[in-house]
Amino acid sequence: MSFSHTAPAIRLQQISNHIASSNSSASVFENVKAAPADVIFALTASYKADTSDKKVNLGVGAYRTEEGKPWVLPVVKKVDHILVDDENLDHEYLPILGLEAFRKASSKLILGAKSKALAEGRVGSVQCISGTGAVYTGAHFLSKHYPVKGAACYISKPTWANHRAIFEGVGIPVLEYPYWDPATRGLDLKGMLGTMQSAANGSIFLLHPCAHNPTGVDPTPEQWRQIADVMEAKGHFTFFDCAYQGFASGSLDKDAYSVRYFVERGFELFVAQSFSKNFGLYSERAGNLTIVAKTPEVKNKIESQIAKAQRAVISNPPAYGSRIVSVVLNDETLYAEWEKNLATMANRIIDMRKALYDELTRLGTPGKWKHIVDQIGMFSFTGLTTPQVKVLKEKYHVYLADNGRISMAGLNSGNVQYFAKAVDDVVRSH
């Protein structure tokens, strides 16, 4: 009799214990390892947390005014109002490949209005989530459809950190080609060409057409011709990542030289385009992947496969940033104003290069510093060592990448002397 009364109670207790045990058991994701923080974003966070009134942020790759503030381009402000006042605009989905007027204008911008490839109808395009998305979209397509099985993608040493992450993320092996020569603080052309020559035929090479990130060192037109010669002889596939057209030299045409030269030579290639820097649309994520194929038929097939893949990832791209770019690129008056805005940004950075070089020269800072004015674009690869960078952060509250890369846009007339004196100290003492 006692057993019959106690058995249900025991069973209820067992069930209760099981439920409690299940609720307190380890998460199914318990063994997931924490990923390291992004280096540049972590650097910015450290800068913001620093309470020193001397602090200088030379890490982030975004333009700053002489006052150290973000700059909304005047032409962008003007188009903001145009879009707001356009009663015909809506918030319907864009096509999978994006805003057609934006795509066509973007390809025309990088290839040139007189491009033979455009005239022959063998240029395709797809709107992407800025330059990062354009590199990913091209890499993903190559991972599925590039005919050279097991082909590696060669990236410059050094390069933007995301290049390796993107290509490895889609399963393409990543190797490096020499680029930076620490002895000359310039281009290691011999090493670069040597690696291209020894690489397996049909390898993929990711190239920076202008304002190389992080070194600021670009090949000359003659060096680009030598690079094209080897790329053609070896049957390598060219993938340009263009994040700074017009922002580097101030000339949209000059900054597009390498891409246009390769297209004139008959290369099939991809060009990832970002409008974050040259339009100041960092948060709007406006980008484009330009595809130059051998024939219109091949171009159509590539676009169809990319559309299929894009549908499964983002369905369709966002409209606002691409609308701003499209309005400017398709209006002669606004385009001319944009060119003036570009010149303003490019020239201020060029001025800061000269100011820094002049100050280091005046101080007699040990070493050679002419590379600062020889380099181009947003960044300068200073040659400072990791221990020297550590002192700059801790003693002088100057924030820059551990590899010595600085964003020239972070310098202005109010802090360039302070930074130069800090550099002078760490070079002499460390």
C-alpha positions as MATLAB code, in Angstrom:
seq = 'MSFSHTAPAIRLQQISNHIASSNSSASVFENVKAAPADVIFALTASYKADTSDKKVNLGVGAYRTEEGKPWVLPVVKKVDHILVDDENLDHEYLPILGLEAFRKASSKLILGAKSKALAEGRVGSVQCISGTGAVYTGAHFLSKHYPVKGAACYISKPTWANHRAIFEGVGIPVLEYPYWDPATRGLDLKGMLGTMQSAANGSIFLLHPCAHNPTGVDPTPEQWRQIADVMEAKGHFTFFDCAYQGFASGSLDKDAYSVRYFVERGFELFVAQSFSKNFGLYSERAGNLTIVAKTPEVKNKIESQIAKAQRAVISNPPAYGSRIVSVVLNDETLYAEWEKNLATMANRIIDMRKALYDELTRLGTPGKWKHIVDQIGMFSFTGLTTPQVKVLKEKYHVYLADNGRISMAGLNSGNVQYFAKAVDDVVRSH';
ca = [
       0.000    0.000    0.000;
       2.878    2.300    0.916;
       4.588    1.557   -2.452;
       1.521    2.560   -4.491;
       1.375    5.981   -2.734;
       5.078    6.749   -2.956;
       5.734    5.628   -6.552;
       3.935    8.581   -8.223;
       5.702   11.032   -5.950;
       9.068    9.536   -6.808;
       8.245    9.655  -10.513;
       7.163   13.308  -10.264;
      10.401   14.142   -8.498;
      12.385   12.398  -11.244;
      10.548   14.398  -13.915;
      11.130   17.624  -11.976;
      14.837   16.848  -11.605;
      15.088   16.092  -15.336;
      13.442   19.390  -16.286;
      15.710   21.303  -13.905;
      18.730   19.461  -15.275;
      17.719   20.268  -18.861;
      17.225   23.943  -18.058;
      20.657   24.238  -16.455;
      22.559   22.145  -19.015;
      25.223   23.664  -21.275;
      24.206   25.644  -24.341;
      24.300   23.866  -27.654;
      26.771   26.645  -28.624;
      28.923   26.193  -25.523;
      32.038   25.300  -27.526;
      31.872   28.255  -29.920;
      35.087   30.240  -29.609;
      34.932   34.014  -29.269;
      36.277   35.731  -32.385;
      38.842   38.497  -31.977;
      37.553   42.044  -32.361;
      38.166   43.795  -35.667;
      41.483   45.602  -35.243;
      40.508   48.950  -36.787;
      37.108   49.175  -35.104;
      38.717   48.234  -31.779;
      41.297   50.963  -32.350;
      38.523   53.514  -32.881;
      36.816   52.352  -29.685;
      40.071   52.844  -27.741;
      40.435   56.333  -29.209;
      36.898   57.291  -28.192;
      37.481   56.012  -24.648;
      40.682   58.063  -24.287;
      40.024   61.260  -22.305;
      43.236   63.054  -23.319;
      42.775   66.373  -25.121;
      45.885   65.527  -27.167;
      44.499   62.335  -28.677;
      44.767   61.802  -32.443;
      42.949   59.141  -34.474;
      44.970   58.011  -37.501;
      43.379   54.592  -37.758;
      39.993   54.928  -39.436;
      39.866   55.052  -43.223;
      37.412   57.924  -43.527;
      37.910   61.497  -44.680;
      38.094   64.265  -42.091;
      38.051   68.029  -42.551;
      40.704   70.477  -41.364;
      38.653   70.645  -38.145;
      38.825   66.856  -37.771;
      35.145   66.386  -38.563;
      33.345   64.064  -41.017;
      32.414   65.834  -44.252;
      29.135   65.440  -46.085;
      30.004   66.392  -49.648;
      28.086   69.493  -50.788;
      26.953   67.674  -53.917;
      25.582   64.838  -51.757;
      23.638   67.332  -49.612;
      22.180   68.784  -52.781;
      21.067   65.357  -54.026;
      19.603   64.534  -50.597;
      17.167   67.404  -51.134;
      16.482   66.375  -54.720;
      15.499   62.882  -53.590;
      13.382   64.101  -50.688;
      11.450   66.419  -52.996;
      10.927   63.800  -55.707;
       7.309   62.744  -55.334;
       7.773   59.913  -57.808;
      10.228   58.022  -55.613;
       8.984   55.101  -53.542;
      10.418   52.376  -51.350;
       9.695   49.414  -53.587;
      12.268   46.654  -54.033;
      15.076   47.239  -56.491;
      15.760   44.500  -59.064;
      18.019   41.696  -57.834;
      21.016   43.111  -59.711;
      20.278   46.613  -58.423;
      19.455   50.046  -59.817;
      20.198   49.863  -63.541;
      21.071   53.560  -63.976;
      23.552   53.266  -61.084;
      25.119   50.067  -62.416;
      25.628   51.380  -65.934;
      26.992   54.723  -64.758;
      29.385   52.984  -62.345;
      30.842   50.792  -65.078;
      31.131   53.789  -67.395;
      32.954   55.696  -64.630;
      35.671   53.078  -64.204;
      35.998   51.997  -67.862;
      35.567   55.389  -69.531;
      32.800   56.613  -71.827;
      34.747   55.523  -74.919;
      35.475   51.998  -73.699;
      35.429   49.466  -76.510;
      34.136   46.818  -74.123;
      31.112   48.990  -73.312;
      30.440   49.660  -76.987;
      30.561   45.936  -77.723;
      28.013   45.131  -75.011;
      30.260   42.794  -73.062;
      30.287   44.726  -69.769;
      28.046   43.483  -66.989;
      27.451   44.838  -63.518;
      25.756   44.144  -60.235;
      24.994   46.534  -57.391;
      26.570   45.280  -54.169;
      26.848   46.147  -50.495;
      29.690   48.629  -51.078;
      33.183   47.506  -52.090;
      33.272   44.725  -49.515;
      30.135   43.213  -50.981;
      31.487   43.618  -54.501;
      34.660   41.708  -53.627;
      32.570   39.023  -51.931;
      30.169   38.748  -54.878;
      33.013   38.314  -57.345;
      34.869   35.880  -55.078;
      31.753   33.785  -54.515;
      31.138   33.556  -58.261;
      34.748   32.487  -58.875;
      34.493   29.848  -56.155;
      31.586   28.253  -58.018;
      32.411   28.841  -61.668;
      36.113   29.561  -62.214;
      37.276   26.742  -64.493;
      40.795   26.368  -63.053;
      40.076   23.990  -60.188;
      41.964   24.670  -56.994;
      43.225   28.025  -58.276;
      44.561   30.267  -55.531;
      43.911   33.956  -55.145;
      47.075   35.980  -54.688;
      46.785   39.119  -52.557;
      49.456   41.751  -52.028;
      51.667   41.644  -48.951;
      50.379   43.691  -47.196;
      46.768   44.339  -48.169;
      43.381   45.192  -46.687;
      42.673   42.491  -44.083;
      39.230   41.688  -45.502;
      40.701   40.404  -48.775;
      42.035   37.254  -47.143;
      38.906   36.790  -45.039;
      36.584   37.066  -48.037;
      38.389   34.687  -50.367;
      39.137   32.116  -47.672;
      35.524   32.426  -46.574;
      34.289   31.222  -49.967;
      36.814   28.377  -50.039;
      39.460   29.861  -52.356;
      43.054   29.315  -51.144;
      44.887   32.589  -50.501;
      48.570   33.199  -51.194;
      50.578   36.423  -51.221;
      52.716   38.299  -53.705;
      55.441   40.727  -52.573;
      54.444   44.366  -52.806;
      56.019   46.572  -50.138;
      59.800   46.950  -50.131;
      60.788   48.041  -46.603;
      64.259   49.041  -47.786;
      63.013   51.581  -50.328;
      59.587   52.054  -48.739;
      58.218   51.659  -52.237;
      57.040   48.953  -54.638;
      58.822   45.603  -54.801;
      58.166   45.216  -58.522;
      60.767   42.500  -58.995;
      59.267   40.359  -56.245;
      55.740   40.985  -57.483;
      56.532   39.995  -61.071;
      58.562   37.013  -59.899;
      55.621   35.608  -57.937;
      53.259   36.192  -60.866;
      55.704   34.330  -63.091;
      56.078   31.366  -60.737;
      52.386   31.092  -59.833;
      50.393   28.290  -61.440;
      48.840   29.278  -64.761;
      45.348   30.662  -64.359;
      45.774   31.891  -60.804;
      43.629   34.777  -59.558;
      45.408   38.031  -58.726;
      43.705   40.717  -56.675;
      45.151   44.117  -57.602;
      44.644   47.638  -56.257;
      44.252   49.997  -59.255;
      45.031   53.134  -57.229;
      45.757   54.310  -53.671;
      46.989   50.907  -52.496;
      45.724   50.039  -49.025;
      47.669   50.119  -46.724;
      50.908   51.307  -48.357;
      49.797   54.195  -50.586;
      52.291   52.897  -53.161;
      51.002   52.527  -56.731;
      52.743   51.149  -59.842;
      53.633   53.631  -62.564;
      52.046   53.265  -66.041;
      55.208   51.517  -67.248;
      55.117   49.127  -64.293;
      51.444   48.388  -64.978;
      52.439   47.436  -68.520;
      55.012   44.988  -67.156;
      52.433   43.541  -64.769;
      49.941   43.102  -67.635;
      52.575   41.356  -69.750;
      53.146   38.669  -67.112;
      49.450   38.338  -66.264;
      48.658   37.784  -69.955;
      51.508   35.327  -70.542;
      50.474   33.222  -67.542;
      46.734   33.343  -68.190;
      46.016   34.767  -64.740;
      42.608   36.226  -63.903;
      42.583   39.906  -62.904;
      40.380   41.081  -60.047;
      40.696   44.804  -59.334;
      39.466   46.268  -56.050;
      38.879   49.989  -56.612;
      37.902   51.853  -53.447;
      39.447   55.246  -54.190;
      38.764   56.349  -57.772;
      39.123   60.134  -57.890;
      40.038   60.241  -54.216;
      43.668   59.277  -54.797;
      44.975   61.842  -57.260;
      41.890   63.999  -57.589;
      41.484   62.787  -61.195;
      38.873   60.132  -61.968;
      40.581   59.256  -65.245;
      44.106   59.057  -63.861;
      43.013   56.772  -61.033;
      41.306   54.443  -63.538;
      44.378   54.086  -65.776;
      45.318   50.532  -64.823;
      41.802   49.148  -65.234;
      41.316   50.811  -68.615;
      44.728   49.649  -69.801;
      43.978   46.022  -68.921;
      40.602   46.232  -70.688;
      42.284   47.699  -73.794;
      44.677   44.739  -73.728;
      41.697   42.383  -73.943;
      41.638   40.988  -70.401;
      38.499   39.480  -68.941;
      38.289   40.887  -65.436;
      36.235   41.947  -62.432;
      36.345   45.384  -60.807;
      34.925   45.885  -57.324;
      33.892   49.528  -56.897;
      33.171   51.367  -53.662;
      31.550   54.788  -53.336;
      32.219   55.080  -49.607;
      35.345   57.232  -49.919;
      34.803   59.238  -53.107;
      31.206   60.149  -52.209;
      31.565   60.046  -48.422;
      28.716   57.515  -48.315;
      30.345   55.275  -45.720;
      27.147   54.080  -44.061;
      25.039   53.828  -47.220;
      27.027   50.854  -48.596;
      26.889   51.787  -52.277;
      29.036   49.507  -54.400;
      29.200   47.852  -57.796;
      30.894   44.867  -59.398;
      31.847   45.583  -63.008;
      32.305   42.497  -65.174;
      34.279   42.642  -68.412;
      33.725   39.465  -70.436;
      34.854   38.296  -73.873;
      31.373   38.362  -75.376;
      27.887   39.684  -74.535;
      26.688   36.083  -74.246;
      29.268   35.241  -71.580;
      28.471   38.482  -69.762;
      24.780   37.569  -69.661;
      25.514   34.146  -68.233;
      27.758   35.582  -65.517;
      25.102   38.116  -64.533;
      22.466   35.388  -64.380;
      24.535   33.278  -61.989;
      25.363   36.265  -59.809;
      21.679   37.236  -59.715;
      20.812   33.720  -58.584;
      23.431   33.869  -55.817;
      22.517   37.417  -54.764;
      18.849   36.452  -54.426;
      19.839   33.859  -51.821;
      22.053   36.225  -49.811;
      20.518   39.736  -49.789;
      17.582   39.276  -52.198;
      18.145   42.790  -53.560;
      20.368   45.735  -52.630;
      19.450   48.959  -50.785;
      18.360   51.976  -52.815;
      19.320   55.229  -51.103;
      23.082   55.367  -51.590;
      22.905   54.072  -55.137;
      20.271   56.703  -55.973;
      22.565   59.482  -54.763;
      25.481   58.177  -56.846;
      23.261   57.604  -59.876;
      21.833   61.133  -59.828;
      25.343   62.640  -59.717;
      26.907   60.375  -62.336;
      24.041   60.967  -64.764;
      23.907   64.762  -64.489;
      26.679   66.856  -66.086;
      26.346   69.792  -63.676;
      26.302   67.655  -60.537;
      29.147   65.513  -61.905;
      31.291   68.618  -62.345;
      30.508   69.698  -58.789;
      31.420   66.236  -57.521;
      34.805   66.485  -59.258;
      35.446   69.714  -57.338;
      34.503   67.990  -54.072;
      36.917   65.179  -54.911;
      39.688   67.677  -55.586;
      39.034   69.287  -52.200;
      39.533   65.963  -50.395;
      42.494   64.790  -52.454;
      44.313   68.118  -52.222;
      43.875   68.399  -48.456;
      45.446   64.963  -48.016;
      48.297   65.882  -50.368;
      48.841   69.053  -48.305;
      48.987   66.998  -45.097;
      51.584   64.692  -46.623;
      53.773   67.696  -47.373;
      53.177   69.236  -43.940;
      54.197   66.023  -42.162;
      57.247   65.531  -44.358;
      58.341   69.148  -43.868;
      57.978   68.894  -40.095;
      59.942   65.631  -39.841;
      62.635   67.190  -42.020;
      62.730   70.308  -39.839;
      63.101   68.165  -36.719;
      65.879   66.154  -38.336;
      64.060   62.929  -37.535;
      66.408   59.994  -38.232;
      65.662   58.018  -41.387;
      64.266   58.809  -44.815;
      60.737   60.192  -45.011;
      60.257   61.131  -48.649;
      57.976   58.122  -49.091;
      55.304   60.089  -47.213;
      54.970   62.545  -50.126;
      55.642   59.905  -52.786;
      52.736   57.735  -51.615;
      49.161   58.537  -52.613;
      45.629   58.308  -51.304;
      44.098   57.886  -47.865;
      46.940   55.974  -46.236;
      50.650   56.174  -45.654;
      52.782   53.216  -44.679;
      55.174   55.067  -42.379;
      57.681   52.318  -41.675;
      57.131   52.682  -37.918;
      57.524   49.414  -36.006;
      54.966   47.777  -33.742;
      56.906   48.704  -30.555;
      57.093   52.325  -31.752;
      53.352   52.321  -32.447;
      52.754   51.027  -28.913;
      54.629   54.008  -27.459;
      52.716   56.417  -29.682;
      49.448   55.057  -28.300;
      50.455   54.879  -24.639;
      52.608   57.986  -24.307;
      51.182   60.325  -26.931;
      47.583   59.106  -27.308;
      48.065   58.699  -31.065;
      46.048   55.800  -32.479;
      47.253   54.017  -35.618;
      47.490   50.469  -36.945;
      50.203   48.260  -35.448;
      51.845   47.912  -38.872;
      52.563   51.642  -38.969;
      49.780   52.568  -41.373;
      48.259   55.990  -40.804;
      45.203   57.622  -42.291;
      46.449   60.934  -43.661;
      42.916   62.321  -43.359;
      43.282   62.253  -39.572;
      46.014   64.896  -39.730;
      45.328   68.626  -39.806;
      47.181   71.876  -39.103;
      46.244   71.563  -35.441;
      47.855   68.165  -34.805;
      50.473   67.532  -37.506;
      53.304   69.142  -35.493;
      52.312   67.195  -32.381;
      52.308   63.946  -34.349;
      55.652   64.719  -36.001;
      57.271   65.419  -32.617;
      55.847   62.160  -31.264;
      57.255   60.248  -34.241;
      60.606   61.993  -33.796;
      60.727   60.877  -30.179;
      59.835   57.218  -30.759;
      62.249   56.913  -33.692;
      65.092   58.315  -31.610;
      64.241   56.401  -28.431;
      62.864   53.088  -29.652;
];
